[in-house]
Amino acid sequence: MYSAVCECYASFRNIVNFLVHGKREKEVIEYIFSEVDKHIEEDDLLSEYKLNALPNLYELFVRLVKYLLDNKPEDRDQIVILFQDMLEVVTRDIMEDHVSNIYQVSHRLWLIVMKNM
């Protein structure tokens, strides 16, 4: 089970890093992933974050994967909205006590999805 969770997280991270463009956006995303990685290494992820919101994040990720598999250009705006929703779940629900310094940034964050989805 642990290996499956690690593989899912790595896949999620790769997809997000591949699709997100922009210096500021990449910095925010990298900060979030580095914080998660730090707490994984320190073995305190479960006590530091409110993981009861993971089902919401999972649901959004499944929707993202469906859009990516369909690969329709007209879905681009929906994918951007999904990324914004994911960021909101992470910053407000999961990491709420840990990302106060990027909370304001998350409301102004515009994600640019690759032209050729």
Short mmCIF file of the C-alpha atoms (twelve columns), coordinates in Angstrom:
data_MODEL
# 
_entry.id   MODEL 
# 
loop_
_atom_site.group_PDB 
_atom_site.id 
_atom_site.type_symbol 
_atom_site.label_atom_id 
_atom_site.label_alt_id 
_atom_site.label_comp_id 
_atom_site.label_asym_id 
_atom_site.label_seq_id 
_atom_site.Cartn_x 
_atom_site.Cartn_y 
_atom_site.Cartn_z 
_atom_site.pdbx_PDB_model_num 
ATOM 1   C CA . MET A 1   0.000   0.000  0.000   1 
ATOM 2   C CA . TYR A 2   2.803   2.415  0.895   1 
ATOM 3   C CA . SER A 3   4.454   1.885  -2.503  1 
ATOM 4   C CA . ALA A 4   1.172   2.518  -4.317  1 
ATOM 5   C CA . VAL A 5   0.678   5.797  -2.445  1 
ATOM 6   C CA . CYS A 6   4.253   6.881  -3.212  1 
ATOM 7   C CA . GLU A 7   3.802   6.013  -6.896  1 
ATOM 8   C CA . CYS A 8   0.523   7.952  -7.081  1 
ATOM 9   C CA . TYR A 9   2.134   10.990 -5.434  1 
ATOM 10  C CA . ALA A 10  5.104   10.849 -7.825  1 
ATOM 11  C CA . SER A 11  2.775   10.603 -10.824 1 
ATOM 12  C CA . PHE A 12  0.670   13.500 -9.556  1 
ATOM 13  C CA . ARG A 13  3.795   15.593 -9.033  1 
ATOM 14  C CA . ASN A 14  5.091   14.823 -12.541 1 
ATOM 15  C CA . ILE A 15  1.776   15.697 -14.178 1 
ATOM 16  C CA . VAL A 16  1.480   18.975 -12.282 1 
ATOM 17  C CA . ASN A 17  5.084   19.968 -12.991 1 
ATOM 18  C CA . PHE A 18  4.615   19.159 -16.676 1 
ATOM 19  C CA . LEU A 19  1.408   21.175 -17.076 1 
ATOM 20  C CA . VAL A 20  2.104   24.225 -14.918 1 
ATOM 21  C CA . HIS A 21  4.030   27.078 -16.499 1 
ATOM 22  C CA . GLY A 22  5.063   30.485 -15.273 1 
ATOM 23  C CA . LYS A 23  7.789   31.385 -12.831 1 
ATOM 24  C CA . ARG A 24  5.534   32.404 -9.940  1 
ATOM 25  C CA . GLU A 25  3.220   29.438 -10.426 1 
ATOM 26  C CA . LYS A 26  6.134   26.993 -10.521 1 
ATOM 27  C CA . GLU A 27  7.567   28.525 -7.329  1 
ATOM 28  C CA . VAL A 28  4.274   28.064 -5.491  1 
ATOM 29  C CA . ILE A 29  3.857   24.492 -6.711  1 
ATOM 30  C CA . GLU A 30  7.468   23.618 -5.869  1 
ATOM 31  C CA . TYR A 31  7.078   25.116 -2.393  1 
ATOM 32  C CA . ILE A 32  4.031   22.955 -1.737  1 
ATOM 33  C CA . PHE A 33  5.749   19.793 -2.981  1 
ATOM 34  C CA . SER A 34  8.910   20.564 -0.997  1 
ATOM 35  C CA . GLU A 35  6.842   20.987 2.181   1 
ATOM 36  C CA . VAL A 36  5.099   17.664 1.591   1 
ATOM 37  C CA . ASP A 37  8.438   15.975 0.836   1 
ATOM 38  C CA . LYS A 38  9.944   17.409 4.010   1 
ATOM 39  C CA . HIS A 39  7.161   16.000 6.152   1 
ATOM 40  C CA . ILE A 40  7.337   12.633 4.385   1 
ATOM 41  C CA . GLU A 41  11.057  12.462 5.220   1 
ATOM 42  C CA . GLU A 42  10.418  13.550 8.824   1 
ATOM 43  C CA . ASP A 43  7.673   10.904 9.065   1 
ATOM 44  C CA . ASP A 44  5.158   13.402 10.443  1 
ATOM 45  C CA . LEU A 45  2.950   13.963 7.391   1 
ATOM 46  C CA . LEU A 46  -0.124  12.488 9.078   1 
ATOM 47  C CA . SER A 47  0.221   14.678 12.142  1 
ATOM 48  C CA . GLU A 48  1.179   17.897 10.335  1 
ATOM 49  C CA . TYR A 49  -1.508  18.015 7.665   1 
ATOM 50  C CA . LYS A 50  -5.253  17.606 7.699   1 
ATOM 51  C CA . LEU A 51  -5.521  14.705 5.321   1 
ATOM 52  C CA . ASN A 52  -9.267  14.281 5.694   1 
ATOM 53  C CA . ALA A 53  -9.534  16.453 2.559   1 
ATOM 54  C CA . LEU A 54  -7.592  13.947 0.449   1 
ATOM 55  C CA . PRO A 55  -10.788 12.415 -1.010  1 
ATOM 56  C CA . ASN A 56  -11.654 15.867 -2.413  1 
ATOM 57  C CA . LEU A 57  -8.196  16.205 -3.941  1 
ATOM 58  C CA . TYR A 58  -8.431  12.662 -5.312  1 
ATOM 59  C CA . GLU A 59  -11.774 13.436 -6.966  1 
ATOM 60  C CA . LEU A 60  -10.307 16.505 -8.657  1 
ATOM 61  C CA . PHE A 61  -7.268  14.534 -9.807  1 
ATOM 62  C CA . VAL A 62  -9.454  11.814 -11.341 1 
ATOM 63  C CA . ARG A 63  -11.387 14.500 -13.238 1 
ATOM 64  C CA . LEU A 64  -8.079  15.990 -14.423 1 
ATOM 65  C CA . VAL A 65  -6.867  12.639 -15.710 1 
ATOM 66  C CA . LYS A 66  -10.138 12.141 -17.611 1 
ATOM 67  C CA . TYR A 67  -9.738  15.536 -19.282 1 
ATOM 68  C CA . LEU A 68  -6.133  14.749 -20.174 1 
ATOM 69  C CA . LEU A 69  -7.088  11.372 -21.626 1 
ATOM 70  C CA . ASP A 70  -9.829  12.977 -23.727 1 
ATOM 71  C CA . ASN A 71  -7.283  15.550 -24.915 1 
ATOM 72  C CA . LYS A 72  -9.850  18.062 -26.175 1 
ATOM 73  C CA . PRO A 73  -8.665  21.661 -26.667 1 
ATOM 74  C CA . GLU A 74  -12.073 22.969 -25.602 1 
ATOM 75  C CA . ASP A 75  -11.494 21.474 -22.118 1 
ATOM 76  C CA . ARG A 76  -8.520  23.736 -21.449 1 
ATOM 77  C CA . ASP A 77  -10.474 26.211 -19.296 1 
ATOM 78  C CA . GLN A 78  -11.949 23.358 -17.251 1 
ATOM 79  C CA . ILE A 79  -8.451  22.011 -16.617 1 
ATOM 80  C CA . VAL A 80  -7.306  25.424 -15.376 1 
ATOM 81  C CA . ILE A 81  -10.314 25.552 -13.037 1 
ATOM 82  C CA . LEU A 82  -9.477  22.057 -11.768 1 
ATOM 83  C CA . PHE A 83  -5.913  23.164 -10.983 1 
ATOM 84  C CA . GLN A 84  -7.237  26.176 -9.118  1 
ATOM 85  C CA . ASP A 85  -9.643  23.945 -7.175  1 
ATOM 86  C CA . MET A 86  -6.796  21.556 -6.331  1 
ATOM 87  C CA . LEU A 87  -4.672  24.424 -5.097  1 
ATOM 88  C CA . GLU A 88  -7.528  25.650 -2.942  1 
ATOM 89  C CA . VAL A 89  -8.058  22.202 -1.387  1 
ATOM 90  C CA . VAL A 90  -4.340  21.924 -0.641  1 
ATOM 91  C CA . THR A 91  -3.892  25.430 0.772   1 
ATOM 92  C CA . ARG A 92  -7.185  25.811 2.622   1 
ATOM 93  C CA . ASP A 93  -8.012  22.295 3.735   1 
ATOM 94  C CA . ILE A 94  -4.843  20.199 3.895   1 
ATOM 95  C CA . MET A 95  -1.946  22.574 4.570   1 
ATOM 96  C CA . GLU A 96  -3.907  25.448 6.082   1 
ATOM 97  C CA . ASP A 97  -1.496  26.059 8.967   1 
ATOM 98  C CA . HIS A 98  1.613   25.671 6.793   1 
ATOM 99  C CA . VAL A 99  1.109   27.812 3.734   1 
ATOM 100 C CA . SER A 100 -0.129  31.103 5.087   1 
ATOM 101 C CA . ASN A 101 2.647   32.904 3.223   1 
ATOM 102 C CA . ILE A 102 1.335   31.699 -0.141  1 
ATOM 103 C CA . TYR A 103 -2.363  31.848 0.704   1 
ATOM 104 C CA . GLN A 104 -2.819  35.247 -0.914  1 
ATOM 105 C CA . VAL A 105 -0.838  34.134 -3.950  1 
ATOM 106 C CA . SER A 106 -3.150  31.159 -4.450  1 
ATOM 107 C CA . HIS A 107 -6.108  33.449 -5.074  1 
ATOM 108 C CA . ARG A 108 -4.242  35.329 -7.817  1 
ATOM 109 C CA . LEU A 109 -2.596  32.266 -9.268  1 
ATOM 110 C CA . TRP A 110 -3.156  31.695 -12.949 1 
ATOM 111 C CA . LEU A 111 -2.032  28.371 -14.298 1 
ATOM 112 C CA . ILE A 112 -1.075  28.152 -17.915 1 
ATOM 113 C CA . VAL A 113 -1.717  24.727 -19.361 1 
ATOM 114 C CA . MET A 114 0.354   23.504 -22.279 1 
ATOM 115 C CA . LYS A 115 -1.030  24.330 -25.659 1 
ATOM 116 C CA . ASN A 116 -0.904  20.711 -26.857 1 
ATOM 117 C CA . MET A 117 -2.796  18.742 -24.250 1 
# 
